[in-house]
Amino acid sequence: MYFRMNILITGCNGQLGNEMQLLAKEYPQHTFFFTDVEELDITDAAAVNQYVQVNAVDCIVNCAAYTAVDKAESNPELCALLNSQAPGYLAEAVEKRNGCLVQISTDYVFDGTNHTPYTEDEPTCPNSVYGRTKLAGEQQAMHKCSRTMIIRTAWLYSSFGSNFVKTMLRLGREKSELGVIFDQIGTPTYARDLARVIMTAVDKGIIPGIYHFTNEGVTSWYDFTLAIHRLAGITTCRVRPLHTSEYPTPATRPHYSVLDKSKIKQAYGITIPHWESSLASCLKNLLIRDLRD
C-alpha cells in the first residue's frame, strides 16, 4: 500500500471514467492521470509502456472498453483489440513498476442459466463476442500483472454518456407506450457507487483476485423501467412487459446475471446501497445537471 500514488484512469470520457474524475477530488494525496483514446491509445503496446514509465504510474484503473454489445457481433476484431489485448498491454506495463491494475469486467462472462447469484469461482461460459473478449481480458490482465483486481459489474448507468436509464427517461417523455423485457433478471449498478468501491480498494491496498460488484437487490429491465418512470414523475407512458423472444438482438443476453457480492464486502468492509436508492441519487444528479445547463 502506497501513501501517495500516481494513478492512471483510462477511458476517462465514459460513464465510469467521468465518475472517477469527480471522485478524484476526494483523494488529494494521489496524483491522477486521466486519458481517453486522444491522450493514450491503449491498443498500442509501446505507447502504453512509455506512458506508464514516463509518468511513473503505480496503479491503473482500466475504465476503457468496447461496450456496444450488439455491434461487437459484427466487429469481433476491434472488440478483441480493446477488451482482450489492451488489458494485457496495461498489465504488462504496470507490472514493470511493481504496480497494480484494476480491470473492469462484466456479468456477460456467464451464460445466465443460474437461478442463484453467481460467485467469483463459478465456471464462466460467455455466449457473446462481448462476453468472450471481456473474459479474455480478465485472463490477460491476471497473467501479466501479479497485482490485478478484476471487478465484474452489470447493468451500469450514470448521469454521463448513453445508458438504459437516460434512454428510458427520454422514451418515457416521448412515447405513450413502451415495451420492455421482463424475463432478464439482474441488478443495476450506479457508476458512482462502483467508482467509490474502486477508490476504496486502491486507497486501502489492492487484494489481487476476481470480485463482483453491483448495487444490492434484484430486478428485471421492465421493473427497472417502472422505477425510473416513477421516481422521475413520468406518468403518461404505459410500460408493457416483453419476452426476450419478442425483442431479438444480435448478441445473446444472460437471462439471469445476479452477482454475489459477499467477497468484496468482506475484503473491504463496505456496505452497498440498494439499486433503487442509488437510482434516486442518479436521477437527482441528472436533474441538477439539467438545471445547471
PLY file of the C-alpha trace (Angstrom):
ply
format ascii 1.0
element vertex 293
property float x
property float y
property float z
element edge 292
property int vertex1
property int vertex2
end_header
0.00 0.00 0.00
1.33 3.40 -1.02
0.76 6.59 0.94
0.79 8.54 -2.35
0.29 7.03 -5.78
0.32 8.04 -9.41
-2.96 6.61 -10.70
-3.84 6.27 -14.38
-7.55 6.20 -15.27
-8.15 5.06 -18.86
-11.45 5.61 -20.68
-11.97 8.82 -18.73
-14.75 10.09 -21.02
-17.03 7.11 -20.39
-19.63 6.64 -17.67
-17.26 5.18 -15.08
-14.34 7.35 -16.16
-16.36 10.51 -15.62
-17.39 9.34 -12.15
-13.74 8.59 -11.35
-12.83 12.14 -12.35
-15.41 13.56 -9.91
-14.29 11.24 -7.12
-10.58 12.00 -7.57
-11.12 15.37 -5.88
-11.70 13.47 -2.61
-8.23 11.89 -2.84
-5.79 14.84 -3.00
-2.95 12.65 -1.67
-2.80 10.87 -5.05
-1.84 12.19 -8.48
-4.30 11.22 -11.22
-3.75 10.91 -14.95
-6.97 10.81 -16.95
-6.75 9.56 -20.52
-9.02 8.57 -23.37
-8.01 7.50 -26.86
-6.87 11.04 -27.78
-4.29 11.08 -24.96
-3.37 7.38 -24.93
-4.25 4.59 -27.35
-4.33 1.56 -25.06
-4.25 -0.78 -28.08
-0.68 0.44 -28.78
1.61 -1.58 -26.50
4.64 0.68 -26.98
2.62 3.84 -26.27
1.15 2.28 -23.13
4.55 1.21 -21.84
6.08 4.63 -22.49
3.20 6.49 -20.81
3.33 4.27 -17.71
7.13 4.54 -17.34
7.41 8.30 -18.09
4.62 9.17 -15.63
5.81 6.64 -13.01
2.33 5.10 -12.80
1.75 2.98 -9.67
-1.82 1.92 -10.37
-4.05 1.68 -13.46
-7.84 1.63 -13.36
-8.94 0.49 -16.81
-12.35 2.02 -17.49
-11.92 1.72 -21.28
-13.75 -0.99 -23.21
-15.72 -1.82 -26.33
-19.23 -1.96 -24.81
-21.51 -1.90 -27.88
-22.70 -5.45 -27.20
-24.70 -5.96 -30.40
-22.20 -4.23 -32.71
-19.49 -6.46 -31.25
-21.05 -9.45 -33.01
-20.05 -7.96 -36.37
-16.82 -6.30 -35.12
-15.07 -9.12 -33.24
-11.53 -7.96 -34.14
-11.96 -4.41 -32.82
-13.80 -5.72 -29.77
-10.97 -8.16 -29.03
-8.34 -5.47 -29.50
-9.92 -3.20 -26.88
-11.32 -5.78 -24.47
-8.73 -8.58 -24.63
-5.36 -7.32 -25.87
-5.33 -3.81 -24.38
-5.75 -5.02 -20.76
-2.71 -7.21 -21.35
-0.67 -4.23 -22.51
-1.71 -2.21 -19.45
-0.95 -5.13 -17.14
2.48 -5.71 -18.66
3.44 -2.05 -18.38
2.36 -1.56 -14.76
3.93 -4.90 -13.70
7.34 -3.47 -14.70
6.81 -0.84 -11.99
5.58 -3.40 -9.43
2.26 -1.61 -9.64
-1.35 -2.76 -9.64
-4.22 -2.95 -12.13
-7.97 -2.71 -11.63
-9.66 -4.28 -14.67
-13.42 -3.78 -15.03
-15.28 -6.79 -16.35
-18.86 -7.93 -16.82
-21.68 -10.34 -15.98
-21.55 -11.40 -19.65
-18.74 -13.82 -18.80
-21.57 -16.08 -17.56
-24.26 -17.66 -19.75
-27.10 -16.61 -17.44
-28.54 -20.06 -16.79
-28.13 -19.89 -12.99
-31.04 -19.38 -10.61
-28.89 -18.24 -7.70
-26.36 -15.37 -7.62
-23.05 -16.04 -9.37
-19.95 -16.24 -7.18
-16.47 -15.40 -8.44
-15.30 -19.01 -8.60
-18.15 -20.38 -10.71
-17.30 -21.60 -14.22
-17.51 -18.92 -16.90
-19.38 -19.57 -20.13
-19.82 -16.41 -22.26
-22.19 -16.69 -25.21
-21.46 -13.40 -27.00
-18.42 -11.76 -28.61
-18.50 -9.09 -25.92
-18.53 -11.67 -23.11
-15.76 -13.77 -24.67
-13.48 -10.76 -25.22
-14.03 -9.44 -21.70
-13.21 -12.87 -20.24
-10.03 -13.00 -22.34
-9.19 -9.52 -20.99
-9.52 -10.80 -17.43
-7.13 -13.65 -18.21
-4.59 -11.39 -19.94
-4.63 -8.92 -17.05
-4.17 -11.56 -14.34
-1.50 -13.41 -16.32
0.63 -10.31 -16.95
0.26 -8.39 -13.68
0.57 -10.17 -10.34
-1.38 -7.44 -8.54
-4.52 -7.43 -10.66
-8.01 -6.89 -9.26
-10.86 -7.88 -11.59
-14.22 -6.28 -10.79
-17.18 -7.75 -12.65
-20.21 -5.49 -12.77
-23.56 -5.34 -14.58
-26.27 -3.01 -15.91
-24.08 0.07 -15.49
-25.62 3.54 -15.69
-24.80 7.10 -14.62
-25.67 10.73 -15.34
-22.96 10.67 -18.03
-22.98 9.21 -21.52
-25.60 6.94 -23.04
-27.24 4.27 -20.89
-30.53 2.49 -20.17
-31.70 4.98 -17.53
-31.29 8.01 -19.80
-32.89 6.15 -22.73
-35.94 5.18 -20.65
-36.29 8.77 -19.39
-36.26 10.05 -22.98
-38.65 7.42 -24.34
-40.96 7.81 -21.34
-41.33 11.51 -22.13
-41.67 10.98 -25.89
-43.96 7.95 -26.12
-47.38 6.99 -24.79
-46.47 3.28 -24.76
-43.24 1.34 -24.38
-42.34 -2.37 -24.38
-39.52 -3.54 -22.09
-38.13 -7.03 -21.47
-39.27 -8.63 -18.20
-37.58 -12.05 -18.36
-33.96 -10.91 -17.99
-33.05 -10.61 -14.32
-30.11 -8.78 -12.80
-29.05 -5.80 -10.73
-28.47 -2.21 -11.90
-25.18 -0.55 -10.94
-24.76 3.18 -10.43
-21.31 4.01 -11.81
-20.72 6.42 -8.92
-21.04 3.56 -6.42
-18.65 1.44 -8.49
-16.15 4.32 -8.63
-16.30 4.63 -4.84
-15.54 0.96 -4.24
-12.67 1.09 -6.76
-11.08 4.01 -4.93
-11.65 2.32 -1.56
-9.76 -0.72 -2.85
-6.98 1.35 -4.41
-6.55 3.53 -1.33
-6.64 0.65 1.19
-4.49 -1.59 -0.99
-5.35 -3.91 -3.86
-6.02 -7.52 -2.87
-5.49 -9.42 -6.13
-8.29 -11.63 -7.44
-11.73 -11.57 -9.00
-14.58 -9.67 -7.33
-18.22 -8.93 -8.11
-19.85 -5.55 -7.61
-23.35 -4.26 -8.37
-25.84 -2.47 -6.22
-27.93 -4.61 -3.85
-31.24 -6.16 -4.81
-32.66 -7.86 -7.89
-34.95 -6.64 -10.68
-35.89 -7.01 -14.35
-35.47 -4.44 -17.12
-39.26 -3.97 -17.03
-39.38 -3.31 -13.28
-36.27 -1.13 -13.56
-38.10 0.99 -16.14
-41.18 1.31 -13.92
-38.94 2.55 -11.09
-37.18 5.05 -13.38
-40.51 6.49 -14.53
-42.00 6.54 -11.03
-39.00 8.33 -9.49
-38.83 10.78 -12.41
-42.56 11.55 -12.19
-43.32 10.19 -15.69
-46.99 9.18 -15.73
-48.03 9.48 -19.39
-46.22 6.40 -20.74
-47.62 2.89 -20.37
-44.87 0.28 -20.00
-45.65 -3.22 -21.33
-43.66 -6.35 -20.37
-41.98 -8.13 -23.31
-40.47 -11.61 -23.60
-36.86 -11.67 -24.82
-38.14 -13.57 -27.88
-40.25 -10.54 -28.82
-37.16 -8.30 -28.99
-34.43 -10.23 -30.82
-30.89 -8.79 -30.75
-27.62 -9.84 -32.47
-25.97 -10.65 -29.12
-27.43 -13.13 -26.63
-28.07 -11.60 -23.20
-27.82 -13.56 -19.94
-31.34 -14.31 -18.66
-30.12 -14.30 -15.07
-26.97 -12.39 -14.12
-27.30 -11.54 -10.43
-23.80 -11.35 -8.94
-22.92 -12.40 -5.38
-21.01 -9.54 -3.71
-20.03 -11.21 -0.42
-16.33 -11.36 -1.29
-15.82 -7.64 -1.96
-17.94 -6.65 1.06
-15.85 -8.82 3.36
-12.49 -7.85 1.82
-13.03 -4.10 2.13
-15.68 -3.80 4.83
-18.09 -1.94 2.57
-21.86 -1.51 2.65
-23.52 -1.43 -0.78
-26.65 0.70 -1.40
-29.84 -0.86 -2.80
-30.28 -0.24 -6.53
-33.42 1.85 -6.07
-31.83 4.32 -3.64
-28.85 4.68 -5.99
-31.20 5.22 -8.93
-32.90 8.03 -6.98
-29.47 9.62 -6.37
-28.59 9.42 -10.05
-31.89 10.96 -11.13
-31.34 13.78 -8.63
-27.87 14.41 -10.11
-29.33 14.38 -13.63
-31.91 16.97 -12.58
-29.19 19.18 -11.07
-27.18 18.95 -14.30
-30.26 19.76 -16.42
-31.00 22.82 -14.28
-27.36 23.91 -14.50
-27.35 23.54 -18.29
0 1
1 2
2 3
3 4
4 5
5 6
6 7
7 8
8 9
9 10
10 11
11 12
12 13
13 14
14 15
15 16
16 17
17 18
18 19
19 20
20 21
21 22
22 23
23 24
24 25
25 26
26 27
27 28
28 29
29 30
30 31
31 32
32 33
33 34
34 35
35 36
36 37
37 38
38 39
39 40
40 41
41 42
42 43
43 44
44 45
45 46
46 47
47 48
48 49
49 50
50 51
51 52
52 53
53 54
54 55
55 56
56 57
57 58
58 59
59 60
60 61
61 62
62 63
63 64
64 65
65 66
66 67
67 68
68 69
69 70
70 71
71 72
72 73
73 74
74 75
75 76
76 77
77 78
78 79
79 80
80 81
81 82
82 83
83 84
84 85
85 86
86 87
87 88
88 89
89 90
90 91
91 92
92 93
93 94
94 95
95 96
96 97
97 98
98 99
99 100
100 101
101 102
102 103
103 104
104 105
105 106
106 107
107 108
108 109
109 110
110 111
111 112
112 113
113 114
114 115
115 116
116 117
117 118
118 119
119 120
120 121
121 122
122 123
123 124
124 125
125 126
126 127
127 128
128 129
129 130
130 131
131 132
132 133
133 134
134 135
135 136
136 137
137 138
138 139
139 140
140 141
141 142
142 143
143 144
144 145
145 146
146 147
147 148
148 149
149 150
150 151
151 152
152 153
153 154
154 155
155 156
156 157
157 158
158 159
159 160
160 161
161 162
162 163
163 164
164 165
165 166
166 167
167 168
168 169
169 170
170 171
171 172
172 173
173 174
174 175
175 176
176 177
177 178
178 179
179 180
180 181
181 182
182 183
183 184
184 185
185 186
186 187
187 188
188 189
189 190
190 191
191 192
192 193
193 194
194 195
195 196
196 197
197 198
198 199
199 200
200 201
201 202
202 203
203 204
204 205
205 206
206 207
207 208
208 209
209 210
210 211
211 212
212 213
213 214
214 215
215 216
216 217
217 218
218 219
219 220
220 221
221 222
222 223
223 224
224 225
225 226
226 227
227 228
228 229
229 230
230 231
231 232
232 233
233 234
234 235
235 236
236 237
237 238
238 239
239 240
240 241
241 242
242 243
243 244
244 245
245 246
246 247
247 248
248 249
249 250
250 251
251 252
252 253
253 254
254 255
255 256
256 257
257 258
258 259
259 260
260 261
261 262
262 263
263 264
264 265
265 266
266 267
267 268
268 269
269 270
270 271
271 272
272 273
273 274
274 275
275 276
276 277
277 278
278 279
279 280
280 281
281 282
282 283
283 284
284 285
285 286
286 287
287 288
288 289
289 290
290 291
291 292
